[in-house]
Amino acid sequence: MRQLSFIEIPKTVENKEWGTFKDSLRAPIHNWFTYPAGFSFKAVESSIRNNCIRQGQVVYDPFMGSGTTNLVAKKLAINSYGIEAHPFVFRIARTKMNWEIDEDDIFHSLREVEKRVINRKRHFAIKNIQACLEKEFPDLILKCFENIALMDLLSIRNAVLDGNFTEDVKDIFFVGLTSILRQVSTAATGWPYIAPNKHKSTSLNKNVLHEFIRMIHKMVSDIRNTVHEANVNYPKSSHEIFNADCRKTKDLIPDLSVDHVFTSPPYLNNFDYADRTRLELYFWGEAKNWGDISENIRTRLITSATTQISRDDPKYQLLDELNKSCPKVCAFLKASISQLSEIRLTRGGKKSYDLLVGGYFNDIYQMILEVYRVLKNNSKAVFVLGDSAPYGIHIPTDDLIGEIGLGVGFSEYHVDVLRERGGKWKDNPQRHGILLRESIVTLEKA
């Protein structure tokens, strides 16, 4: 595998934060849901501008997440495709993309929700609240909220689910209520981790119904302002997004139909994307335990965490097709996997990083094949991602993805380093001493 000479770009705040959600936290619609795997909408804008993507052309994100790439495309009146395997996160993205929803319908329905919740509160029997909540929610939810606040959340949830509202309105209410869950929790529920035993006093005595109503008004205002700022031709643009598998898009996206790809794949950092939405899934009743999350979500996602792995499953062995297309990559991965399989036996927990690496690059290879298929000639695919060093074995994910790109047919690739990562852990004796990086990998199709 070739040695990279990294291209150092100016270390401006804008560039360094492209792999983070910080810019999007301050942006209307983007900030409706603080997805921990998000990236900067400014990075998408810059890539579209630098690659001269225009109205009538098509942008694609195979890891759509909560919709950052597609939202930018819609605002610029550029067509888009998006794929997201996580059904809960897909619903968030679908709602954020719906700017055609009727405001009057939202506010009429909101008044109905408010009326139902107030009527329900009048009939609360304080002594029965605990029993009601214990019957409704798993223990994690009970630990994260005060009883009165959780009862209000439940009342709003039931009013939304049971109301005779349009699906568009239910989606808006779903996202609005989801977005305030961590705000009104009295536990430390900041992303990405939940610490139910750590108290957060800033959420004490928050009026849940008022917070929900405020959020819905904000969302309507965000849509109105975004439409006002958007390219006048945005209604003519087309946006097809799917709750599907980016490794299998043959029936969803035609060959040679995409002018530009911008995406951020899961990093190879043992981050369990399914588990990070556990609070929300438990609240909405879409999962009640670890098994439900595995069955309904983990099995749909590409391999990026050891929690997805069963050691007797052969699918984590490197694919023969990957070996044929990218022999240098496979040789490197096989050596790394061999080292990891030995090291894990000496470590507490014996995490299956060896199989994680194999499964991850199998999935990445299949995704890149599909990206190559749908991308037009003389176009580029841009990936924001980070490398990793499980058990101290460095896996240069950016370089490997570039080499896989060459193996499937891309003509060249280059890597721009955004920032260094992991420096704050340098004095931790439990952690490896390898300085990691976050990069932009660009694959070019001739």
Buried (B, 14 or more C-beta within 10 A) or exposed (E): EEEBEEEEEEEEEEBBBBBBBBBBEEBBBBBBBBBBBBBBBBBBBBBBEEBEBEEEBBBBBBBBBBBBBBBBBBBBBBBBBBBBBBEBBBBBBBBBBBBEBEEEBBBEBBEBBBEBBEEBEEEBEEEEBEEBBEEBBBEBBBBBBBEBBBBBBBBBBBBBEEBEBBEBBBBBBBBBBBBBBBBBBBBBBBEBEBEBEEEBEEBEEBEBBEBBBEBBBBBBEBBEEBEEEBBEEBEEBEBBBBBBBBBEBEEBBEEEBBBBBBBBBBBBBBBBBBBBBBBBBBBBEBBEEEEBBBEBBBEBBBBBBBBBBEEEEEEBEBBEBBBEBBEEBBEBBBEBBEBBBEBBEEEEEEBBBBBBBBBBBBBBBBBBBBBBBBBBEEBBBBBBBBBBBBBEBBBBBBBBBBBBBBBBBBEEBBBBBBBEBBEEEEEEEEEBEEBBBBBBBBBBBE
